Structures are given as C-alpha cells and as structure tokens.
Amino acid sequence: MPKKYNKRAVEHLRRRMREDADTPPMNRKNKPMSNLERMVADMLDDLKIEWEREVPLKYLQGYRYYDFRLIGYNVMIEVDGSYWQGDRDKPSYLTLMAKKNDMIKSWLAKKEGYELIRIKEKQLKEEYNAVVENISLVTNKEGEQEDE
C-alpha cells in the first residue's frame, strides 16, 4: 500500500529539498588520485598549466564532478579509465550508466561554457605525446581568444 502524505509531510519534504539545494558541494579534492589522474596532473605540471581537481558543476539536485579544471582557461579534463568506460567485449549495466553520466557531463560542461577534453586510458598510455599536443593546442587557442 503506497504511503499517503498529508499537507504537513509535503511541506516538510519541500523544506528539506530547499535546504539541500543550498548546501555546498562536498569537498572531494582530498580523494586520492588514480594512476591515470596522476599522469595527467604531472603532464599539466610539465606544461606549466595551473589546475584544480574534482571541480563540481551544479546539476539538478546535486553536482557532477570533473577530474581537472585548467585555471585561466575555460577547459575541463575528464580521464576515462577503460574499466568504467566499457572498453570490454560486452556492455554491462555499469558501463551503460557510466556512458550516460559521461553524456550528461559533456552536455553540462558545454552549457556552462567549458570545453571538455576527454582522455581515454589507452590514448594516455599509447599516444602520450598526442595528448600533450592536444592540451597545448586547446590552451594556446584559449589564450589567443582571451587576448582579443
């Protein structure tokens, strides 16, 4: 039998939802980096690009977190590991949900005015120099636009 809500209960739920919407996002910056994230962080340091990690963007009732935001540029970076991104034979429920989350994050970053760079694990390990070049191109392009 479904639960019945009276006026008082509905108002209580609305008040809690409003309070939850005002709470700041949790701080995930102290979360340990994965090996892939560490590689990207080292790459950005070598390129002398300032960055911050685990950056939240508001989405509906919560937040979506991005691996890196390049300070001074409208660029976010997401590092996609092969396990979660479905680089296996058969898609599973988890990989489908990860792909859905990726689409939402791509849309949200674009909506908020960020360019999102996705770096796949295979690309990072096998084509490291191409990834460095891609990030350099994007940051140089952004820098030129700010100068105009």
ZADRENPA-272595 format. One line per 4 residues: number of its first residue (from 1); their letters; for each residue x, y, z of C-alpha. Coordinates in Angstrom, 1 decimal, decimal comma. Layout:
% ZADRENPA-272595
NUM) A) X/Y/Z | ...
This chain:
% ZADRENPA-272595
1) MPKK) 0,0/0,0/0,0 | 1,5/3,4/-1,0 | 2,4/5,9/1,7 | -0,1/8,8/2,0
5) YNKR) 1,2/12,3/2,5 | -0,6/15,0/4,4 | 0,0/18,7/3,9 | 2,4/18,9/6,8
9) AVEH) 4,5/16,0/5,5 | 4,6/17,5/2,0 | 5,7/20,9/3,4 | 8,4/19,2/5,4
13) LRRR) 9,8/17,4/2,3 | 9,7/20,7/0,3 | 11,6/22,5/3,1 | 14,3/19,7/3,2
17) MRED) 14,7/19,9/-0,6 | 15,2/23,7/-0,4 | 17,8/23,2/2,4 | 19,6/20,5/0,5
21) ADTP) 19,7/22,7/-2,6 | 21,5/25,4/-0,6 | 24,2/23,1/0,7 | 27,6/23,5/-0,9
25) PMNR) 29,1/20,5/-2,7 | 31,2/18,1/-0,7 | 35,0/18,6/-0,9 | 36,4/15,7/-3,0
29) KNKP) 39,8/17,4/-3,5 | 41,4/15,2/-0,8 | 40,3/12,0/-2,6 | 43,4/10,1/-3,7
33) MSNL) 44,2/10,4/-7,4 | 44,1/7,3/-9,7 | 47,3/6,5/-11,6 | 45,8/8,0/-14,8
37) ERMV) 44,9/11,2/-13,0 | 48,4/11,4/-11,6 | 49,8/11,0/-15,1 | 47,6/13,9/-16,3
41) ADML) 48,5/16,1/-13,3 | 52,2/15,5/-14,0 | 51,6/16,3/-17,7 | 49,9/19,6/-16,8
45) DDLK) 52,7/20,5/-14,3 | 55,3/19,9/-17,1 | 53,3/22,2/-19,4 | 53,2/24,8/-16,5
49) IEWE) 49,4/24,9/-16,6 | 47,7/25,6/-13,3 | 44,9/23,2/-12,5 | 42,5/22,2/-9,8
53) REVP) 40,8/18,8/-9,4 | 37,4/17,4/-8,5 | 35,6/20,5/-9,7 | 31,8/20,5/-9,1
57) LKYL) 29,2/21,9/-11,5 | 25,6/22,1/-10,3 | 23,2/19,6/-12,0 | 19,5/19,3/-11,0
61) QGYR) 19,5/18,3/-7,3 | 23,2/17,6/-7,0 | 26,6/18,1/-8,6 | 28,7/16,5/-11,3
65) YYDF) 32,5/16,4/-10,6 | 35,2/16,8/-13,2 | 38,7/15,5/-12,8 | 40,5/18,7/-13,7
69) RLIG) 39,8/22,4/-14,4 | 42,5/24,4/-16,1 | 42,8/27,7/-14,2 | 42,7/30,6/-16,5
73) YNVM) 41,1/28,6/-19,3 | 37,5/27,5/-19,9 | 38,7/23,9/-20,1 | 37,8/20,8/-18,1
77) IEVD) 39,5/17,5/-18,4 | 38,0/14,1/-17,8 | 40,2/11,0/-17,6 | 38,3/7,9/-18,8
81) GSYW) 39,6/4,6/-17,5 | 39,0/1,5/-19,7 | 37,3/-0,5/-16,9 | 34,4/2,0/-16,4
85) QGDR) 34,2/3,2/-20,0 | 33,3/-0,2/-21,4 | 36,4/-0,9/-23,4 | 35,5/-4,6/-23,0
89) DKPS) 33,6/-7,0/-25,2 | 30,2/-6,9/-23,7 | 28,5/-3,8/-22,3 | 27,1/-4,1/-18,8
93) YLTL) 24,6/-2,1/-16,8 | 27,6/-0,3/-15,1 | 29,2/0,7/-18,4 | 25,9/1,9/-19,8
97) MAKK) 25,3/4,1/-16,7 | 28,9/5,4/-17,0 | 28,2/6,4/-20,6 | 25,0/8,1/-19,6
101) NDMI) 26,9/10,0/-16,9 | 29,6/11,0/-19,5 | 27,0/12,4/-21,8 | 25,4/14,4/-19,0
105) KSWL) 28,9/15,7/-18,0 | 29,7/16,6/-21,6 | 26,4/18,5/-22,0 | 26,7/20,3/-18,7
109) AKKE) 30,3/21,4/-19,3 | 29,3/22,9/-22,7 | 26,2/24,5/-21,2 | 28,4/26,2/-18,5
113) GYEL) 30,8/27,5/-21,2 | 33,7/24,9/-20,8 | 35,4/22,9/-23,4 | 35,7/19,3/-22,2
117) IRIK) 38,7/17,3/-23,1 | 38,2/13,5/-22,6 | 41,4/11,5/-22,3 | 41,0/7,7/-22,6
121) EKQL) 43,3/5,4/-20,8 | 44,5/3,7/-24,0 | 45,2/7,1/-25,5 | 47,1/8,3/-22,5
125) KEEY) 49,3/5,2/-22,3 | 49,9/4,7/-26,0 | 49,8/8,2/-27,5 | 51,1/10,4/-24,6
129) NAVV) 52,7/12,9/-26,9 | 49,5/13,4/-28,9 | 47,6/14,1/-25,7 | 50,2/16,7/-24,7
133) ENIS) 49,9/18,3/-28,1 | 46,1/18,3/-27,9 | 46,1/20,1/-24,5 | 48,7/22,5/-25,7
137) LVTN) 46,6/23,4/-28,8 | 43,5/23,9/-26,7 | 45,2/26,1/-24,1 | 47,0/28,2/-26,8
141) KEGE) 43,7/28,6/-28,6 | 42,0/29,7/-25,4 | 44,9/32,1/-24,6 | 44,6/33,7/-28,1
145) QEDE) 40,8/34,2/-27,6 | 41,4/36,0/-24,3 | 43,9/38,3/-25,9 | 41,5/39,6/-28,5
